[in-house]
């Protein structure tokens, strides 16, 4: 982690932390980071998190809510004026009224939820304000995967990129880019059009890796997939080059241009992101779409494990002392949650959780998360299905019932987006280790024999009480996630 910052960065982080600690004395705050790779459900998670607290949702495992100690939860102005606000109201409008999934995270955003509560401890009631502000920081996991680049030279980045591109699960997708890259002479004069063609081909290969058929996760540089306001800038117009030597590039060469832009990307994009956002977090949840990776085979699962390892290695884990905590925040709780558990019957939830635990344990060990409490969870922040059974001959099958999105297909049937249907999703393997083993089958065969049948469903139609009051968004284990992330701060 030391390679991610220099003395100047650490000094800035210390000043920012000291300032925020002073304000915490009068207004206690916990900063919760929410990240995950694309389509893992970050926007839905935050929307459901806030909606259930504001509307008093059914959260039996969230102790402060269950015991009636929360008097109210409300949205307040966020403290960071330079960070876009998470558009909670728009997302709830999409989920509740339009029954459509909100747009996914494309950049960083923030929201402040303040909880007014009564402490369970008489001592705490004497000295606590009974208010906790939860600053929720939403950011793309693809950007987080850029942080390891801070410890890599351009030559190392290029070597790693070509090594990854040659893996069986990627080799066909990267073929066009590798062929183009091999025609480039690193020692030739710098040329803007050559740099642009190489960048566009490399970025297209990374984008292809994200498609459902492959569901790959380790795809730095992250801004090549989600450029935001940097689209078209020189800091994003670079690509790896093959056959680089350790010696310094010739001034004015293509190699020198690419290396300069790579270093500019680290300096002007990656470092500020770490310093201004990641270094300020207290708690973190990492959302993963494990089921899509499971369907794409062991190659995708290995790639997901690699991505989770790199993500966890970017955090500053541990518990700071009273003194050190004044100058540097540490993330003391990290939750890795497999989303879309509502796409499985509950009989498979334990198996999904076991797979995520197996993936996370290895990643956490490699990332050296000593001092932080790490947990895993299979959840659905918004439950789009309910469960049932159907008879098939003499056999009774557990099914999930919901409204598939328009255009979804299964078994040759295409859904219209209005018709509810029952689907048998299949069973996850009983042994978690089996999903990580690449047998004699190649990745194409893995995809032709999926572990589960994935169909995307519309958000549910919310229930109403006899008085006409709309109930909060249904979920699976959102209350467990809330208890782990902020429950102790409301004790």
C-alpha positions as CSV (number, residue, x, y, z in Angstrom):
1,X,0.0,0.0,0.0
2,X,3.0,2.3,0.6
3,X,3.6,2.5,-3.2
4,X,0.2,4.2,-3.7
5,X,1.2,7.4,-2.0
6,X,4.2,9.7,-1.5
7,X,5.0,12.0,1.4
8,X,3.0,14.9,-0.2
9,X,0.0,12.7,-0.6
10,X,0.2,11.5,3.0
11,X,0.5,15.0,4.3
12,X,-2.7,16.0,2.4
13,X,-4.5,12.9,3.7
14,X,-3.4,13.8,7.3
15,X,-4.7,17.4,7.0
16,X,-8.0,16.3,5.5
17,X,-8.4,13.6,8.2
18,X,-7.6,16.0,11.1
19,X,-10.2,18.5,9.8
20,X,-12.9,15.8,9.5
21,X,-12.1,14.4,12.9
22,X,-12.7,17.8,14.5
23,X,-16.1,18.1,12.9
24,X,-16.9,14.5,14.0
25,X,-16.7,15.7,17.6
26,X,-19.9,17.7,17.1
27,X,-21.5,15.7,14.3
28,X,-20.5,12.0,14.3
29,X,-20.1,10.6,10.8
30,X,-19.2,7.3,9.2
31,X,-18.2,7.2,5.6
32,X,-19.3,4.0,3.8
33,X,-17.8,3.2,0.4
34,X,-20.0,1.3,-2.1
35,X,-18.2,-0.3,-5.0
36,X,-18.4,-3.2,-7.3
37,X,-17.8,-4.1,-10.9
38,X,-20.3,-3.1,-13.6
39,X,-23.9,-4.4,-13.2
40,X,-23.2,-5.7,-9.6
41,X,-26.1,-3.4,-8.4
42,X,-24.4,-0.5,-6.6
43,X,-27.1,2.0,-7.5
44,X,-29.9,-0.4,-6.5
45,X,-28.1,-1.2,-3.2
46,X,-27.7,2.5,-2.2
47,X,-31.3,3.3,-3.2
48,X,-32.7,0.3,-1.1
49,X,-30.4,1.2,1.8
50,X,-31.8,4.7,2.1
51,X,-35.4,3.8,1.2
52,X,-35.7,1.1,3.8
53,X,-34.3,3.4,6.6
54,X,-36.4,6.4,5.6
55,X,-39.6,4.4,5.3
56,X,-39.0,2.1,8.2
57,X,-38.6,-1.1,6.1
58,X,-38.7,-4.6,7.3
59,X,-35.2,-5.1,8.7
60,X,-35.4,-7.8,11.5
61,X,-31.7,-8.3,11.6
62,X,-30.8,-4.6,11.9
63,X,-30.9,-4.3,15.7
64,X,-31.4,-0.6,16.0
65,X,-34.5,-0.7,13.8
66,X,-35.8,-4.0,15.3
67,X,-35.6,-2.6,18.8
68,X,-37.4,0.7,17.9
69,X,-34.4,2.9,18.7
70,X,-34.4,4.7,15.4
71,X,-36.8,7.7,15.6
72,X,-36.2,8.8,12.0
73,X,-33.8,8.9,9.1
74,X,-33.6,11.8,6.7
75,X,-31.5,13.0,3.8
76,X,-29.3,16.1,4.4
77,X,-26.8,18.1,2.3
78,X,-23.6,16.2,1.6
79,X,-20.4,17.7,2.9
80,X,-18.4,17.6,-0.4
81,X,-19.7,20.3,-2.7
82,X,-17.3,19.2,-5.5
83,X,-18.7,15.6,-5.7
84,X,-21.9,15.0,-7.7
85,X,-24.9,14.0,-5.5
86,X,-26.3,10.5,-5.8
87,X,-29.7,11.0,-7.4
88,X,-31.7,9.0,-5.0
89,X,-35.1,10.5,-5.9
90,X,-34.7,9.7,-9.6
91,X,-33.6,6.1,-8.9
92,X,-36.5,5.5,-6.5
93,X,-38.9,6.9,-9.2
94,X,-37.5,4.4,-11.6
95,X,-37.7,1.4,-9.2
96,X,-41.1,2.1,-7.6
97,X,-43.2,3.8,-10.2
98,X,-41.7,2.9,-13.6
99,X,-40.5,-0.5,-12.3
100,X,-37.3,-0.2,-14.3
101,X,-33.8,-0.6,-13.0
102,X,-32.0,2.8,-12.6
103,X,-29.0,3.7,-14.7
104,X,-25.7,2.2,-13.5
105,X,-22.8,4.0,-11.8
106,X,-20.8,5.9,-14.4
107,X,-18.8,8.2,-12.0
108,X,-18.4,9.0,-8.3
109,X,-21.3,10.3,-6.3
110,X,-22.2,10.9,-2.7
111,X,-25.3,11.1,-0.4
112,X,-25.6,11.9,3.3
113,X,-28.3,10.0,5.3
114,X,-28.7,11.2,8.9
115,X,-30.1,8.8,11.5
116,X,-31.7,10.0,14.7
117,X,-31.7,7.3,17.3
118,X,-31.6,6.4,21.0
119,X,-28.5,4.5,22.2
120,X,-29.0,1.1,23.8
121,X,-26.5,2.1,26.5
122,X,-27.4,4.5,29.3
123,X,-23.8,5.8,29.3
124,X,-23.9,6.5,25.6
125,X,-27.3,8.3,26.0
126,X,-25.6,10.7,28.4
127,X,-22.7,11.7,26.1
128,X,-24.0,10.9,22.6
129,X,-25.9,13.4,20.4
130,X,-28.2,10.6,19.2
131,X,-27.4,11.5,15.6
132,X,-25.2,9.7,13.1
133,X,-24.5,10.9,9.6
134,X,-23.8,8.2,7.1
135,X,-22.0,9.5,4.1
136,X,-22.4,7.0,1.3
137,X,-19.8,7.2,-1.4
138,X,-20.6,5.5,-4.7
139,X,-17.8,4.8,-7.2
140,X,-17.1,2.3,-10.0
141,X,-15.1,-0.7,-9.1
142,X,-13.3,-0.3,-12.5
143,X,-11.7,2.9,-11.2
144,X,-10.5,1.0,-8.1
145,X,-8.7,-1.5,-10.2
146,X,-6.5,1.4,-11.4
147,X,-4.9,1.8,-8.0
148,X,-2.4,-1.1,-8.4
149,X,-1.1,0.8,-11.5
150,X,0.5,3.3,-9.1
151,X,3.1,0.6,-8.2
152,X,3.8,-0.4,-11.8
153,X,6.1,1.1,-14.4
154,X,4.8,1.5,-18.0
155,X,7.0,-1.5,-19.0
156,X,5.4,-3.6,-16.2
157,X,1.9,-2.5,-17.2
158,X,2.6,-3.5,-20.8
159,X,4.0,-6.8,-19.9
160,X,1.1,-7.7,-17.6
161,X,-1.5,-6.6,-20.2
162,X,-0.1,-8.8,-22.9
163,X,0.2,-11.7,-20.5
164,X,-3.4,-11.4,-19.5
165,X,-4.5,-11.0,-23.1
166,X,-3.0,-14.4,-23.9
167,X,-5.1,-16.3,-21.3
168,X,-7.5,-18.8,-22.9
169,X,-10.6,-16.9,-21.8
170,X,-9.3,-13.7,-23.5
171,X,-7.1,-14.7,-26.4
172,X,-9.7,-14.5,-29.1
173,X,-11.1,-11.2,-27.8
174,X,-7.6,-9.6,-27.8
175,X,-6.5,-11.0,-31.2
176,X,-7.1,-7.8,-33.2
177,X,-5.4,-5.5,-30.7
178,X,-2.4,-7.8,-30.3
179,X,-2.0,-8.0,-34.0
180,X,-2.1,-4.3,-34.4
181,X,0.2,-3.7,-31.5
182,X,2.8,-6.1,-33.0
183,X,2.9,-3.8,-36.1
184,X,3.9,-0.8,-34.0
185,X,7.5,0.1,-33.5
186,X,8.1,1.5,-30.0
187,X,11.2,3.3,-31.2
188,X,9.5,5.0,-34.1
189,X,8.7,8.6,-34.0
190,X,5.6,9.5,-31.9
191,X,2.5,9.7,-34.0
192,X,-0.9,10.8,-32.7
193,X,-2.9,8.6,-35.1
194,X,-0.9,5.5,-34.2
195,X,-1.5,6.2,-30.5
196,X,-5.2,6.7,-31.1
197,X,-5.6,3.5,-33.2
198,X,-3.8,1.4,-30.5
199,X,-5.9,3.0,-27.7
200,X,-9.2,2.4,-29.5
201,X,-8.3,-1.2,-30.3
202,X,-7.1,-1.9,-26.7
203,X,-10.2,-0.3,-25.3
204,X,-12.5,-2.3,-27.6
205,X,-10.9,-5.5,-26.4
206,X,-11.4,-4.5,-22.7
207,X,-15.1,-3.6,-23.5
208,X,-15.6,-7.0,-25.1
209,X,-14.4,-8.7,-22.0
210,X,-17.3,-7.2,-20.0
211,X,-20.0,-8.8,-22.1
212,X,-22.2,-11.4,-20.5
213,X,-20.7,-14.2,-22.4
214,X,-17.3,-13.7,-20.7
215,X,-18.2,-11.6,-17.7
216,X,-14.5,-10.8,-17.0
217,X,-13.6,-8.4,-14.2
218,X,-9.9,-7.5,-14.2
219,X,-9.9,-4.7,-16.9
220,X,-7.6,-1.8,-16.1
221,X,-7.2,1.0,-16.9
222,X,-10.8,1.6,-15.6
223,X,-11.3,5.0,-17.2
224,X,-10.9,3.3,-20.6
225,X,-14.3,1.7,-19.9
226,X,-15.8,4.7,-18.0
227,X,-13.9,7.8,-19.1
228,X,-16.3,10.4,-17.7
229,X,-15.2,13.9,-18.5
230,X,-11.7,12.7,-19.6
231,X,-13.0,11.2,-22.8
232,X,-10.6,12.0,-25.6
233,X,-7.9,13.6,-23.4
234,X,-4.2,12.6,-24.0
235,X,-4.1,11.1,-20.5
236,X,-6.5,8.4,-21.8
237,X,-5.0,8.0,-25.3
238,X,-2.3,5.3,-24.6
239,X,-2.0,1.6,-24.8
240,X,0.5,-1.2,-23.9
241,X,3.3,-1.8,-26.3
242,X,5.0,-5.2,-26.8
243,X,8.7,-6.1,-26.4
244,X,9.8,-3.1,-24.2
245,X,13.2,-3.0,-22.7
246,X,14.0,-1.7,-19.3
247,X,16.2,1.0,-20.8
248,X,14.8,4.5,-21.1
249,X,12.9,5.2,-24.3
250,X,14.3,7.5,-27.0
251,X,13.0,11.0,-26.6
252,X,10.3,11.7,-29.2
253,X,9.5,8.0,-29.8
254,X,6.1,6.3,-29.6
255,X,7.4,4.5,-26.5
256,X,8.2,7.8,-24.8
257,X,4.8,9.3,-25.7
258,X,2.9,6.2,-24.4
259,X,5.0,6.2,-21.2
260,X,4.5,9.9,-20.6
261,X,0.7,9.6,-21.0
262,X,0.6,6.5,-18.7
263,X,2.4,8.4,-16.0
264,X,0.0,11.4,-16.5
265,X,-2.9,9.1,-16.1
266,X,-1.5,7.9,-12.8
267,X,-0.7,11.4,-11.6
268,X,-3.8,13.3,-12.7
269,X,-6.5,10.6,-12.5
270,X,-5.6,7.7,-10.2
271,X,-3.7,9.4,-7.4
272,X,-6.4,12.1,-6.8
273,X,-9.1,9.4,-6.8
274,X,-7.3,7.5,-4.0
275,X,-6.4,10.6,-2.0
276,X,-9.7,12.4,-2.2
277,X,-12.0,9.4,-1.8
278,X,-10.6,6.0,-0.9
279,X,-8.3,7.3,1.9
280,X,-11.4,8.9,3.6
281,X,-13.5,5.8,4.0
282,X,-14.4,4.1,7.3
283,X,-16.4,1.1,6.0
284,X,-16.6,-0.6,2.7
285,X,-19.0,-2.9,0.8
286,X,-17.8,-4.6,-2.4
287,X,-20.7,-5.9,-4.6
288,X,-20.0,-8.7,-7.1
289,X,-22.2,-10.4,-9.7
290,X,-20.9,-13.9,-9.0
291,X,-23.7,-15.7,-10.8
292,X,-22.8,-14.2,-14.2
293,X,-19.2,-15.3,-13.6
294,X,-20.4,-18.8,-12.6
295,X,-22.3,-19.1,-15.8
296,X,-19.3,-18.1,-17.9
297,X,-17.1,-20.8,-16.4
298,X,-13.9,-21.3,-14.3
299,X,-11.9,-18.8,-16.4
300,X,-14.4,-16.0,-15.4
301,X,-14.4,-17.1,-11.8
302,X,-10.6,-17.0,-11.7
303,X,-10.7,-13.5,-13.2
304,X,-13.3,-12.4,-10.7
305,X,-11.1,-13.7,-7.9
306,X,-8.1,-11.7,-9.3
307,X,-10.2,-8.6,-9.5
308,X,-11.5,-8.9,-5.9
309,X,-7.9,-9.5,-4.7
310,X,-6.7,-6.3,-6.4
311,X,-9.7,-4.4,-5.1
312,X,-9.2,-5.5,-1.5
313,X,-5.5,-4.7,-1.7
314,X,-6.3,-1.1,-2.5
315,X,-8.0,-0.4,0.9
316,X,-6.3,0.8,4.0
317,X,-7.5,-1.9,6.5
318,X,-7.2,-2.0,10.3
319,X,-8.2,-0.2,13.4
320,X,-6.4,3.1,14.1
321,X,-5.4,4.1,17.6
322,X,-6.7,7.2,19.3
323,X,-3.7,9.1,18.1
324,X,-3.1,7.7,14.6
325,X,-6.8,7.9,13.9
326,X,-6.6,11.7,14.1
327,X,-4.4,11.7,11.0
328,X,-5.4,8.7,8.9
329,X,-8.6,6.8,8.5
330,X,-8.6,3.0,8.4
331,X,-11.3,0.8,6.9
332,X,-12.2,-1.5,9.8
333,X,-15.1,-3.4,8.2
334,X,-15.3,-4.8,4.7
335,X,-18.3,-6.7,3.4
336,X,-18.1,-8.7,0.1
337,X,-21.7,-9.3,-1.1
338,X,-22.9,-11.5,-4.0
339,X,-25.9,-9.7,-5.4
340,X,-29.0,-11.0,-7.2
341,X,-29.7,-13.8,-4.7
342,X,-33.3,-13.4,-5.7
343,X,-32.4,-15.1,-9.0
344,X,-31.9,-18.3,-7.1
345,X,-34.2,-20.3,-4.8
346,X,-33.3,-19.9,-1.2
347,X,-32.1,-23.5,-1.1
348,X,-29.0,-22.4,-3.1
349,X,-28.3,-19.3,-1.1
350,X,-25.9,-21.1,1.3
351,X,-24.0,-22.5,-1.7
352,X,-23.7,-19.1,-3.3
353,X,-22.4,-17.7,0.0
354,X,-19.9,-20.6,0.3
355,X,-18.6,-19.8,-3.2
356,X,-18.2,-16.1,-2.3
357,X,-16.5,-17.0,1.0
358,X,-14.1,-19.3,-0.8
359,X,-13.3,-16.6,-3.3
360,X,-13.0,-13.9,-0.6
361,X,-10.8,-15.9,1.8
362,X,-8.1,-16.4,-0.7
363,X,-8.3,-12.8,-2.0
364,X,-8.3,-11.4,1.6
365,X,-5.3,-13.5,2.5
366,X,-3.3,-12.2,-0.5
367,X,-4.5,-8.6,0.1
368,X,-3.3,-8.8,3.8
369,X,-6.4,-7.4,5.4
370,X,-5.1,-7.8,9.0
371,X,-6.9,-5.7,11.5
372,X,-10.1,-5.4,9.4
373,X,-13.3,-7.4,10.0
374,X,-14.3,-9.1,6.7
375,X,-17.6,-10.8,6.0
376,X,-19.4,-12.2,3.0
377,X,-23.1,-12.3,2.2
378,X,-25.5,-13.5,-0.5
379,X,-28.2,-10.8,-0.9
380,X,-30.6,-8.9,-3.1
381,X,-31.0,-5.2,-2.2
382,X,-34.3,-5.2,-4.1
383,X,-36.0,-8.6,-4.4
384,X,-37.6,-8.9,-7.8
385,X,-39.0,-12.5,-7.4
386,X,-40.8,-14.7,-5.0
387,X,-40.6,-18.4,-4.5
388,X,-42.8,-21.3,-5.3
389,X,-42.9,-24.9,-6.5
390,X,-44.1,-26.6,-9.7
391,X,-44.8,-30.3,-10.5
392,X,-42.9,-31.9,-13.3
393,X,-44.0,-35.5,-13.6
394,X,-43.4,-37.0,-10.2
395,X,-40.8,-34.4,-9.3
396,X,-41.5,-31.1,-7.4
397,X,-39.2,-28.3,-8.5
398,X,-38.4,-25.2,-6.5
399,X,-38.9,-22.2,-8.7
400,X,-38.7,-18.4,-8.6
401,X,-41.6,-16.3,-9.9
402,X,-41.3,-12.8,-11.4
403,X,-41.7,-10.6,-14.5
404,X,-38.8,-11.0,-16.9
405,X,-37.6,-7.9,-18.6
406,X,-38.8,-7.4,-22.2
407,X,-36.6,-9.3,-24.6
408,X,-35.3,-11.8,-22.1
409,X,-35.3,-15.4,-23.5
410,X,-35.2,-18.8,-22.0
411,X,-35.9,-22.2,-23.6
412,X,-36.8,-20.5,-26.9
413,X,-39.4,-18.2,-25.2
414,X,-39.0,-14.4,-25.5
415,X,-40.7,-12.4,-22.7
416,X,-42.8,-9.3,-23.2
417,X,-41.9,-7.5,-20.0
418,X,-45.5,-7.7,-18.7
419,X,-46.1,-11.4,-18.1
420,X,-45.2,-13.1,-14.8
421,X,-43.6,-16.5,-15.1
422,X,-42.1,-19.3,-13.0
423,X,-38.5,-20.4,-13.7
424,X,-36.5,-23.2,-12.4
425,X,-33.0,-21.5,-12.1
426,X,-31.0,-24.7,-11.6
427,X,-28.7,-25.7,-8.7
428,X,-25.3,-24.4,-7.8
429,X,-22.6,-27.0,-7.2
430,X,-22.5,-28.4,-3.6
431,X,-18.7,-28.0,-3.4
432,X,-17.4,-24.5,-3.8
433,X,-14.0,-25.6,-5.0
434,X,-15.5,-27.1,-8.1
435,X,-16.4,-23.8,-9.7
436,X,-12.7,-22.6,-9.7
437,X,-11.3,-25.7,-11.4
438,X,-10.6,-25.5,-15.1
439,X,-11.0,-29.0,-16.3
440,X,-10.4,-30.3,-19.8
441,X,-13.3,-28.2,-21.0
442,X,-12.5,-24.9,-22.6
443,X,-14.4,-21.7,-21.9
444,X,-16.8,-22.2,-24.8
445,X,-17.9,-25.5,-23.4
446,X,-18.3,-23.9,-19.9
447,X,-20.7,-21.3,-21.3
448,X,-22.7,-23.9,-23.2
449,X,-23.4,-25.7,-19.9
450,X,-24.2,-22.9,-17.4
451,X,-24.5,-23.6,-13.7
452,X,-27.7,-21.6,-13.5
453,X,-30.3,-20.0,-15.8
454,X,-30.1,-16.3,-15.5
455,X,-33.1,-14.2,-16.5
456,X,-33.3,-10.5,-15.6
457,X,-36.5,-9.5,-13.9
458,X,-38.3,-6.2,-13.6
459,X,-38.4,-4.6,-10.1
460,X,-41.4,-5.8,-8.1
461,X,-44.8,-4.1,-7.8
462,X,-44.7,-2.8,-4.2
463,X,-47.4,-4.0,-1.8
464,X,-49.8,-1.5,-0.2
465,X,-51.4,-1.6,3.2
466,X,-55.2,-1.6,3.7
467,X,-54.8,2.2,4.3
468,X,-53.1,2.6,0.9
469,X,-49.6,3.2,2.2
470,X,-46.9,1.8,-0.1
471,X,-44.5,-0.5,1.7
472,X,-40.7,-0.3,1.5
473,X,-38.7,-2.1,-1.1
474,X,-38.4,-5.9,-0.4
475,X,-35.0,-7.4,-0.1
476,X,-32.9,-10.4,0.8
477,X,-30.5,-9.9,3.7
478,X,-30.2,-6.1,3.3
479,X,-30.7,-5.9,7.1
480,X,-27.6,-8.1,7.6
481,X,-25.6,-5.8,5.5
482,X,-26.8,-2.7,7.4
483,X,-26.0,-4.4,10.7
484,X,-22.5,-5.2,9.7
485,X,-21.7,-1.8,8.1
486,X,-23.3,0.6,10.7
487,X,-25.0,-1.4,13.4
488,X,-22.2,-0.9,16.0
489,X,-22.3,2.9,15.4
490,X,-25.9,2.9,16.6
491,X,-25.4,0.8,19.7
